[in-house]
Amino acid sequence: MNNGRKIPFKVIDDGMACVLIPIEMDEDTTLDGFFETLKSQGIIFGIDKATLDSIFASSERSRDPVIIARGVPAAPGMDARIIQCYRNPDPDLQSLDDFRSMVKLAKKDEVLAVKLKATQGVPGRTVYGDTILSSAGQDLEFSAGKNILQRYYEDKIEFSAFKEGIVRMGPGSIQIESLHLIDHDINLSSGNLNLDSSVFINGDITPSYKVSAAGSVSIAGSLVKAEVTARNDVNIFKRVSGGSRVISGGRIFVSAAVHSLLHASGDVVIENDVVHTEIVSGGRVIIGDGHGSISAGEIRAVESIIVGDVGTPLGSQPRLILGMVSSLTELESSLNDKDSRINHIKNMMIQYRRGESVEDWTFRHLQTRLETLENERDDLVECIRKLNATAQIPSALRKVVINGKVSRGSKILIGNSEYIVPRDTQGVAYFLNESTGDIQCDRTDKECEGGE
C-alpha cells in the first residue's frame, strides 16, 4: 500500500519498463519507502538500484523521466541453417587449365557441410516478474545422399565424404558421385561409354561416338560430331563442333560451340564464341563472360541471355528467345505419365514375385527400366521445382543483355512477343513490359524504335 501517497512512476511498453519523474515524489519519501511502494505495485524485476541511489542522493529532483526498471524481452531461438564447408566453383569464371576448379572433388572423410540445429528461445520477463514466452527456431530438412556420412553432436550434424568423388549439394541434400577417370580419347578402341557414375575424360570424343553418364561429364578435349548426355553437369574444355549434341540435366560449360546443339536444365556458359548453334537453357546463357559473339543459330533461356555481339552484317541473323522452355502443364502431364508407367512396372514385378510366368531376363529388364523411369521422374520433379522458382523472378530481371553490337534483323522473343532489331545497335538490354506486353529496351534514343 502507498498510504495515500502519490505514485510518481508508471509502467510503459507493456510492462517492459518503469519510468519515474523524480520531482513528483513526496519530499519525505525515503529510498526504503520507495522500494516498498514499488513492491506494493507489483514491480519486482529489473529494478535499477544504482539509478535510484543516485536520485535519492541528489538534493535536486529532476523533471525529466528516468527509467528505474527494465524488463527483459524474450529471445527467439535461432533457425537451423546449413554451413557449406567448401568453396563453390564459379560458373562464370571457368579455367581450362585446372579440372579441380570446375567441380568440387571431395577427399575421403572431408567435412563438406554442417547443419546447425535449431535452438530453443530464451523466455523474457516484465518488470512485474511475469514470464514472456519465446519461440523456438525453425528446423529445416537436409539429408545425406549417396556416399555421405553423418556425425551427430548436441548442437550440430556434420556431413562428410565416405569416399572420394564429386560433391553435389542441392537445396535439401548432399551427395558424392563416384568419379571414373579415363586417360585417352573415346574412339574405335574404346567404343561408346555408358556409365552409372561421373566421368573425367582426358582426351577427345571423336566423330560418331557417344558418352552417357548418370553423374556429370568433364572432357579435357573437344567434341566433333559426337554426343554427350549427363544427368548432371557437362564441362568441355575445348570446342564443340560438327553437329555435336550435348544434353545436360545440370549446367553446361564449353570453350566454344560451332554447328552444334546444347541443351541444359541449368545455365549454359560458353567461354568464347558461338556459331550456328542451338542452345536451350533452363537458366541463363552467358557467352564469353558477356563479351562473346553469336552468329546465326538460336538461343533459348528461361532467366536471361548475356552476350557481346549478336549477328553479322551478312547471312541469317540469330534468334534470342527468353521464356519457359516447357510449360508447367506439359511437365506435370509428363510427370503423371511417368508415375503411371512406374506403377505399371511395379505391378508386373509383384506378379513375378508371386510366381507368375515371367522369365528371369524379363525381371532384370523390368528392374533396369524401373530405375531409368524413376531417374527420369526425379529429373521432371526438379524441372518443375525450377520452373516454379523461375516464375517468381520479376519480368524486369529477365533480360536479353547485349554488351556489344546487335545486327539489324536479329530477332528477340520474350514470352509471346517478338521484336526485330530495326538497325545495328550498340550496347542494349531488352525486357518485357508487363503492362503493355511489348518488348522494350533500356535505351531512350530512336535506335530502339521501329521494331515489329
N, C-alpha and C positions, 0 to 999 in steps of 0.2 A: 504493500500500500504506500501511497505517497503523502498521506495525511493532509490532503488539501493543497499540497504544493503544486505549482505549475510544472508541467513536464516540458523541459526545454529541448527535447530531441524528438526526432521522428525516424521511422524506418522507411526506407525507399527501395526501389528496384526489386520489388517482390521479395523483400526480406534479405537482400544481399548486402545492404549497408545501413548503418545507423548514423544520422547526422545530428550534431549538436551545435546550437548557436549560443556560445558562452555567455553573452550579455543578458540572455533571457533567464539565466539561472537565478534563484533567490540568493541574496547576498550571504546568508548564513549557511549555505549548502556546503557540506564537507565532502571530502573525497569518499570516505567510507559511506556516508549517507547517499552519495550519488550512485555508488555501486549497488547499494540496497535497492534504490529506485530502478536501476537497470534490471536487476533481478526480478523485482516485482512486476515489471512489464514483459518478462519472459526473455529478455536479451541476455544470453549466457555464452555465446560463442563468438570468437574473433574479436574480443574487446582489446583495443589498443591502450594498454595501461601506460605506456610511455607518453602517449599524447595526452592522456588525462592527467598524469602527474605534472606535465608542463603547463596545462591550462590552470590547474588549481594552485600551482606555484607562482603564477603571474599575478601581479597586482592589478592588471587591467584585463577586462573581459572584452574580447573581440566581438564585433558584429558579424564577422564572416563565418559561414558554416564550416564546421570541421567534422570529418569522418572519424568517428570514435570506435567503430566496429565494422568488420568486413566479413561477409560470408565467403565460402569457397565454392566456385562453380564446379559442376560435375565435368569430368574429363572423359569424353567418349573414347572407346577402345580404338586401336589402330586396325585398319583393314589389312587382311592378308595381302601380301604382294610377292612378286617374283623378282629375284635379282639374277640377272644374266651374268655369268662369271667369265665370259669370253667376249671378244670384240667381234662385231658383225663385219663381214666383208662389205665394202661399199659398192653397191651395184652400179654406181655412176663413175667410179674411178678404178677401172679394171687394169691389171697388169698382165701382160703376156709373158713376162719372164718368170713369174712365180705362181705355180699352181696353188700353193697354200694361201695366197692372197684372194683366190677365187672362192674357196669354200673353207669352212672350219673343219679341220681334221682333229679329232679328239684322240688323246692318248688314253690307254687303259687306266682306270681309277681316277682320271681327271674330273674334278668337280666342275660341272657345266652350269648348274643353276641351283639356287637356294630359294625355297619357299619359306618366307617368314610368316608364322602363324598369326591369325587374328588374335588380338588381346582383349581382355575384359576392360571395361571402363572403370574409372575411379569415381565413386559417389562424392557429391558435394554436400555442403551444409549451409543453412541460412544462419543469420545472427540469432535466430530463435533456437538453434540447435537441431532443426528439422533436417532429415536426410533428403538429398536431391538424387534421385536415381540416375544412373548413367547407362548409356547404350554400349553394347559390345560391338567390336569391329566385325565387318562382313567377311565371310570366308570366300574363297574362290577355288574353282576346280582346276587342278593341274595334275596331270597323271604322267607316269613313267611309261614310255612306249618300249619298243624293241631295244634290247641291249643297254638298258639303263638300270642302275642300282639305286635304291632309296635308302638313306640312313636317317632314322628318326631321332630327334632331340626334343627337349622340352619346349623349346620356342621356335624350332625350325625343322625343315626337311631338306636334306641335301640330295641332289640328283647327280650321279657320277657315271662315267662310261664303264660299262662292263667289258668292252673290247674296243680296239681301235676302229675308226670309221668316220663317216661324215655326219656331222650334227644337223638334225632337223628339229627346229623349235617353232612350234605353232602357237596359236592363242591359248590352247589348253593342254598342251602336252609337249614332250621332248623325246626324241629317239635317236638311235645311232644306226645309220645304214652301213652295211658291210661294203667294203671297197675292194674291187677287183682291179689289179694293175696289169696292163698289157703293154709290153715294151716293143711293139712292132706295128706295122701297117695292118689294116684289115683288107685282105685281098684274097686271091685264089687259094693261097696256102692256109689261111685261117678260116675262110668261109664266113658266112653271116654269124652274128652274135645275138643270142637271146639269153639275157642274164636276169636272175632274181635279186640282184644287188646293184650298187652303184659301180661305175667303171671309169677308170682313167686310162686313156689310150695315148701312148707316147708315139704317135705316128699319124698317118693319113687314113681316111676312108676312101678307098679307090672306087672307080665307077661301077655301078650296079650292085654294090654291097650294102647291107643293112645292119644296123646296130639297134637293139631294143633292150631296155633296162627297166627293172621295177623301181630303181632309185634314180640317181642322176647320172648324166654322161658328161665327161670332160675330155676334150680331144686337143692334143698339143699341135696337131697338124691341120689339114684342110679337108673339106668335103667337095668332091667333084662328081656330080651325077650320082649321088648316094643318098641314103635315107637314115635318119636317126630319130628314134622315138624313145621318150623317157617319161616316167611318171612324175619326176621332179625336174630339177633344173638341167639345162644343157649349156655347157660352156665350150666354145670352139675358138681356139687361139688364132687361127688363120682364116682364110677366106672360104665362104660357102658359095659354090657356083655350079653351072652346068645343069640346071634343073634339079638340084638337090632339094630334099624335103626335110625339115626339122620340126618335129612335133613335141611339145613340152607341156607337162602338167604343172610346171612351175614357171620360172623365168628363162629367157634365152639371152646369152651373150655371144656375139660373134665379132670377129675383126672387121669383116666386110661381107656384103651379100650381092651376088650378081646372078640374075636369071634363076631365082630360087623361090621357095615358099617357106616362111617361118610362121609357126602358129603356136602361141603360148597362152596359158591361163593367166600368167602374171606379166611382168614387164618384159619388154624386148629392148635390149641395149646393144647398139652397134657402134663399134669404136671408130670406124671410118665411114665410107660412102655406101650408098645403096643404088643399084642399077636394075631396072626391070624386075623387081621382086615384089611378091605379095607378102604382106606382113599382117597378121591378125594377133592382137594382144588384148587380154582381159584386164590390163592395167595401163601402163604408159609405154610409149615408144620414144626412145631417146637416140638420136643419131649423131655420132661424133661429138658427144657431150653438148649437144645443141648447136654444133657448128658444122656437122657433116652435111652432105647433099643427097638428094634422092632424084633420080632421073627415071621418068615413066613409072609404071607399076602402080600398086595400090597399098595404102596403109590404113588399117582399121584398128582403132583403140577405144577402150571404154573411158579412160580417165583423161589422158592428154597426149598430144604429139608435139615433140620438141625437136626442131631440125634447123639446119643452117639454110642452104639454098634448096629451092624446090623447082624442078623443071629445067628445061633447056630452051634456047631460042628456037631450035628446030626439033621436029619429032613430036610424038604424042606426049601429053603432059600427065603428070601423076594425079591420082585421086587420093585425098586425105579425108578419112571418114571418122567421125567421132560419135560414139553411141554404143549401145549394148550389142555385143557380138551375138548373143542369143537372148530371146525374151524369156522372162521368168516362167511364163506359161509353157513354153517349149521345154524348158529344163525340167519343170515339175512333171510334165507329161512323160518325159524320158525316164524320170525317177520312178514314176508309178509303173512304167513298163518293166524297168529293171527289177523292181520289187516282185512283180508278178512272175517273172521268169525265174528269179531266185527261189521263190516259194514252190514253183513247179518242179525244179530240180531237187529241192529238199524232199518233196513228197516222193519222187522217184527213188531217192536214196533210202528213204524209210521203207519203201516196198522191198528194196533189195535186202535190207537187214531182216525182213520178215521171211526171207527165203523164197521170194518170188523169182521168176525166171529172168534174171539179168546177169550176163556174163561178167567175170572179174574185170576184163578190159573195159567194159561199159561203165562199171562203177568208178574205175580210175579216171575215165574220161569225164564222168559227171563231177568228180571231185575237182578236177582241173578247171572245168567250165564254171563251177560254182565259185571258185576262188577268183577267176577272171571277172565274173559278173559283180562280185562283192567289191572288188577293187574299182571297177567302173562306177558302181553305185557310190562309193566313198568320194570319188572324183566329182560326181554330179552334186553331191551334198556340199562339197567345198565350193563348187562353182556358184551354187545358189546362195551360199553364205556371202561370197564375194560380191555377187550381183546386188544383194540386199544392202551390203555395206556401201557399194558404189552409188546406189540410189540416194544415199544420204548426203553425197557430195553436192554442194551448191553448183548450179549450172555455170555460175560466173567463174568457178575454179576449174571447170573442164574446158580447156582451151587447145587450139592449134597454134603453137608458137613458132614463128619463122624468124630466126635471128639474121638471116642473110637476105637473099633476093628470092621472091616468088614470081615465076614467069607467067606472063599473060596466058590465059586459057586453063591454068591449073584449077582443079575443082576441089572445093571444100564442102563437105557434107556433115552437118551436125543434126542429130535427131532426124526429123523428116524434112529439113530444109537444105537447100543446095545453093551454093554461091560459086559463080565462075569468075575468077580473077580477071577484071577488065583490062588491066595494064600491068606491066612489070612494077613491082612494089618492093621497097627495101624495109626490112625490119618491121614486122606486124604480127599481131595476135588476133585470132578470130574466136568468137564465142557466140553462144545462142542467147538472144534477148528473150527471156521467158514471157514477157508481157506482150510482145508483138509476134513471137515465133520466128523472127528473122535472124539471120546470121549477121553479126556486126563485127567491126574491128576496132582496135584501140587507137586508130589514127583519126584525126579530125579533118584532114585535108581531102581533096577530091580523089585521091588515089584509091580510096576505099569506096567510092560511089560507082554506081552503074552496074553492079553485079545482078545476075538474074536469079 
